[in-house]
Amino acid sequence: MAGPDPRALAPDGPQRAARRRLVGAVFDMDGTLTVPNLDFQEMYRRVGCETKDILSEIDAWPEDRRARANAIIHEMEQEALRTMKRMPGAEELAAFFDARGIPRGLVTRNVQSSVAHFHAHAWNLAPFAPALARDFRPYKPAPDALLHISAAWDVHPSEIVMVGDSAKDDVVSGNRAGAITVLLDTAGKWSVATGTGTGTGTGGEDGDGCGGGEEEDETRSDNGRQVSAILEGEMIPTHIVRSLDEIAPLLEAHYDVVAPAPVAR
């Protein structure tokens, strides 16, 4: 059975009196806070990755092969840093949370040095904290990073929103943690499954799969034309947006966006 349309607004009326609280926000970095600038298909080709999760695959390789692969990823990530640009609407959305006392964190499959570069060269507000990078295991789509952040904030993970551009990593991670999930779909490539069709958006270039962070989820191709990918199961987010500018009014329409209560010490 198909789930509810993630683009639909919450109903008006009595249900609004018991709206879900939102007290924390966690973001993906590459493709969400920054404009995508890495050729992940080329990275997969050069590394020789045969699965959909390059980081986990490399971890299982012999040391010498793993070292060569990591060197290629590092080279491509460093090149991407030189052209890193902030995603339109990112600082405005962060300021929305800051003004309401909402903590904001970051979870990326990129390396910590790329997170530091982002904060130093592409970000003008207070940094995201905690900011968990590739050295935090297990990687997304495991929920562990989100659960770690919710524990650090002393809030329930169901009161956190996870914002990212990868259905198979960001959305699945958030759903497994029990968080609110927002899929940033700037290309408008995703649609929600109806009936029992097979999902097609689980492949090669994904918003969060490997170095530079986060590859785009693969869509099918019809003679070179992009075809919409299907969201099914754990990949179905709570909401889908085309830009970061849509998120603040969306959250205010659906949730009680409030600062977390002070923790008694």
Sequence and secondary structure as in RCSB ss.txt:
>XXXX:A:sequence
MAGPDPRALAPDGPQRAARRRLVGAVFDMDGTLTVPNLDFQEMYRRVGCETKDILSEIDAWPEDRRARANAIIHE
MEQEALRTMKRMPGAEELAAFFDARGIPRGLVTRNVQSSVAHFHAHAWNLAPFAPALARDFRPYKPAPDALLHIS
AAWDVHPSEIVMVGDSAKDDVVSGNRAGAITVLLDTAGKWSVATGTGTGTGTGGEDGDGCGGGEEEDETRSDNGR
QVSAILEGEMIPTHIVRSLDEIAPLLEAHYDVVAPAPVAR
>XXXX:A:secstr
     TTS    SGGGGG  EE EEEE  BTTTB     HHHHHHHHT  SS HHHHHHTS HHHHHHHHHHHHH
HHHHHHTT  B TTHHHHHHHHHHTT  EEEE SS HHHHHHHHHHS  S   SSEE TTSSS TTSSHHHHHHH
HHHT  GGGEEEEES IIIIIHHHHHHT EEEEE TT  EEE  TT      SSS TTSSTTS      EEETTE
EE EEE GGG  SEEESSGGGHHHHHHHHSEE        
